[in-house]
């Protein structure tokens, strides 16, 4: 798959602003990688990390100059999702609104299909 801007995944402005702030503090590019791994209390869990550059099989979304990357295997589990950054009394975290997920855990970090 060519690296092209995608409608399959989205990054909200709030999440983009938080990624930009974290990247600036660490002296890195504002590129967030979302991947899905086995585990968590519901079967799959989301993993976030800063990336240096896209890989050949990444799907790319951009918001306000910030890039979100998702590898081809993870994309099947998050297609149509949106990544947001939410601050609440319970804390602040990146949240994935995932239409593919059949259920999720209370903390929002894992899901099942």
C-alpha positions in Angstrom: 0.0 0.0 0.0 1.3 3.4 -0.8 1.6 6.0 1.9 -1.4 8.2 1.2 -3.6 10.3 3.4 -6.4 8.1 4.6 -10.1 8.4 5.5 -9.8 5.1 7.4 -8.4 6.7 10.6 -8.7 10.2 12.1 -6.8 12.3 14.6 -8.9 15.0 16.4 -7.5 18.5 16.8 -7.2 17.9 20.6 -5.1 14.8 20.1 -3.0 16.6 17.5 -2.3 19.4 19.9 -1.2 17.0 22.6 1.0 15.0 20.3 2.6 18.2 19.1 3.3 19.3 22.7 4.8 15.9 23.7 6.9 15.8 20.6 8.2 19.3 21.1 9.1 18.5 24.7 11.1 15.4 23.6 12.6 17.1 20.5 11.0 14.7 18.1 8.8 14.9 15.0 5.0 15.2 15.7 4.3 11.7 14.4 2.1 9.4 16.5 2.0 5.6 15.8 -1.1 3.7 16.8 -0.8 -0.1 16.8 -2.9 -2.9 18.2 -1.5 -5.8 20.2 -2.9 -8.9 21.7 -3.6 -8.7 25.4 -5.4 -6.3 27.7 -8.5 -7.2 29.6 -10.7 -7.4 26.5 -8.5 -9.2 24.0 -6.7 -6.4 22.1 -5.0 -3.3 23.4 -4.0 0.0 21.8 -0.4 1.1 21.9 0.7 4.6 21.2 4.3 5.8 20.6 6.1 8.6 18.8 7.6 7.5 15.5 10.5 8.9 13.4 9.0 8.3 10.0 6.2 6.2 8.3 6.9 2.6 7.3 6.0 1.3 3.8 2.8 -0.3 4.9 1.5 2.6 7.1 -1.7 4.4 6.6 -1.4 8.1 7.3 -3.8 10.7 8.7 -2.8 14.3 9.3 -4.4 17.0 11.5 -3.0 20.4 12.1 0.5 19.4 11.0 0.6 16.2 13.2 0.8 12.8 11.6 -1.0 9.6 12.8 0.4 6.3 11.5 -1.3 2.9 11.6 0.3 -0.3 10.2 -1.6 -2.4 7.7 -2.3 -5.2 10.2 -3.6 -2.9 13.0 -5.7 -0.9 10.5 -8.1 -3.8 10.0 -8.8 -3.6 13.8 -9.3 0.2 13.9 -10.7 1.1 10.5 -13.0 4.0 10.8 -11.7 4.9 14.2 -10.9 8.4 15.6 -8.1 9.1 18.1 -8.9 11.8 20.6 -7.2 13.3 23.7 -9.6 13.5 26.7 -9.0 15.2 30.0 -11.4 14.3 32.9 -11.4 13.9 36.6 -10.2 10.4 36.1 -7.1 11.6 34.3 -6.0 12.5 30.8 -5.4 10.0 28.0 -5.6 9.3 24.3 -9.0 7.6 23.5 -9.9 5.6 20.5 -13.5 5.6 19.2 -13.5 2.4 17.4 -16.5 1.3 15.3 -14.9 -2.2 14.8 -14.8 -3.0 18.5 -17.7 -5.1 19.8 -16.9 -4.3 23.4 -14.2 -2.6 25.4 -12.9 -2.3 28.9 -13.8 0.5 31.4 -10.4 2.2 31.1 -10.7 2.4 27.3 -7.3 0.8 26.5 -8.5 -2.6 25.3 -11.3 -4.0 23.2 -12.6 -7.1 21.5 -14.0 -7.7 18.0 
